[in-house]
Amino acid sequence: MATTRLSAVDASRSAQLQELWRHLAIAKPLNPQDLAHLDEALTHTSSGLHPHHEQLEFLGDAVLRLAATEFIASTHPQLPVGERSALRAQLVSDQWLAQLGETIGITCWWRIGAKACGDAAAHATVRAELSEALIGAVYTISGLPAVQTWLKPHWEQTSRVILADPHRGNSKSALQEWSQGQDLGLPIYDTREVSRNHGDPRRFHCRVNLPELDAEGWGGSRRAAEQQAAREALQALEAQASGKIAPH
């Protein structure tokens, strides 16, 4: 899928994009049109420049899901369909895309507006959006095999962590299933922002309550703090079940 209104990339920007391409370790040499696709993918709408990332992000969304599906089918053929779906949800999530952007240092190549640049809280969202657009650009330039080759080691690392977790990275869902199975209703999460520092990994504190059980967690986001609290609650339940500790 080709995007429209491709513009020429100047020599300085071309050198930057060539550096990114080498960083991604994709073999195909770049022509001027390829450079324009990369430049488009890394130009956020907040910059006010055109063309910007949105069309390639839309393409990248579909490519990402297909590539992740094929990765799971080839590397984890033993997984039931339900577990494949749960794993894929993690491998295509905004959180994963933001982490991908951080890993490849996408901030070295992005073009974003001054307001977005000064809003540290928005950086994860921008990293996710531009990483997905970059996937769309790589697909446009080199096809699906290049996307798969690039993303495979990142997916392998993530899937090892997820598959080692009995709750598949979603402790809140696991805790909810347990509490409903015990007729205890839904867990109650009390989450509060305790720091104004956007980069603070303990910015949010969460306490989760169930009858005779409470646990707490910390995180850089509300979601992270709640997942950590749910994980602590599940660990406490597992310890109770094994007779290591008595219920509260």
Buried (B, 14 or more C-beta within 10 A) or exposed (E): EEBEEBEEBEEEBBEBBBEBBEEBEBEEEBEEEBBBBBBBBBBBBBBEBEBBBBBBBBBBBEBBBBBBBEBBEEEEEEBEEEBBEBBBBBBBBBBBBBBBBBEBEBBEBBBBBEEBBEBEEBBBBBBBBBBBBBBBBBBBBBEEEBBBBBBBEBBEEBBEEBBEBEBBBBBBBBBBEBBEEEEEEEBEBEBEEEBEEBEBEBBBBBBBBBEEBBBBBBBBBBBBBBBBBBBBBBEBBEEBEEEEEEEE
